């Protein structure tokens, strides 16, 4: 029995795995990728299709294929796709070494595979990507990275030694955690080794038992230097394009002298990226690849921003003598007294969770004859800081609940069976008790009174929902990008 059949790994949708993110970065770096609304996507190591299924539901004109060596999660994903009525998703229980000719794909995703397989399978993965990737296509490959992975490998090897001979997965995880505590507690308070182990324990405690079992305790888990992966891709006719996390490519947080030194490496992006890993002690990478012959650029082109849309949950949090502090997602913030930048932030904040096309944004904020060059560069800088998101594809989302609110159809189905749903920007959103009861009812046919009646009729012994509480839930669902704009609008 495969490890992923034996211990289920509950995955969720991640925005960096969606074709929107891959297409966005492809455009920024000079490619002409397939439109997200009509593309072909392959995910290797797809598990139960948790990331593919909501994307396939939202993009009915696109085709999605997922392969995974473990048959149990594939069977679960197939059953869910059939129940949802999704016909553009093909999940296959298949060893990638036996995949053969799967066809050509615009976007190929391999998340959590490269570091966690034997050498022969890793070679097969890169060959499969090279075989399947379209001329202007983009591949996503994640892996554990060095130098940060050195200590992680040390603790993993200690754990594996300790649990040798233990068969039960639950006891393996319990004993692995106990060993880390045992070794750490033996260290002097001023020990450098203690400081390192405390960081590892902090990280391991954030992992679920399933994550620890399949990551730290897996039979295969090999970290790589970035340049090694780039060289491996090159042997298969592929080349480095960018990172799925654009902010991770930036040097803005380093001292000026460091940034000057890094600027000397701009003609050698592989060496520059490797140096960034040394500077950050990077543990994990999410690398995008393209064909070696593709006419991609090494640096992003601000003019390419004009072809994208912009979205961000920006809000003003402080005002001081004309200088405003704006906060966005992930704790990111900026402080600016520039009227143009302030107008951009306020306009985007008012639109959230909807995306705004570049021309529409430019028309709303520019009255000084600017041709858009300043706005394009500003948006690219904001994106580099992680303050906004850029998109090649924009779903039709509501910024506030309508009289008869409608939740994303995929989210309604997810809420029927679980506490986590996928929003319009392909992010996993946890639902509390009331929201989980409300979301399945939001099919666009019920007003507030009908929703309250339906909730009262289905509550049983649950606490009744007040009108004010319902309004709060609906507003939060809109803020979380879970409500559809317009009658039946989506896509």
Order of alpha helices (4+ residues) and beta strands (2+ residues): alpha-alpha-beta-alpha-beta-alpha-beta-beta-alpha-beta-alpha-alpha-alpha-alpha-alpha-beta-alpha-alpha-beta-beta-beta-beta-beta-alpha-beta-alpha-alpha-beta-alpha-beta-beta-alpha-alpha-alpha
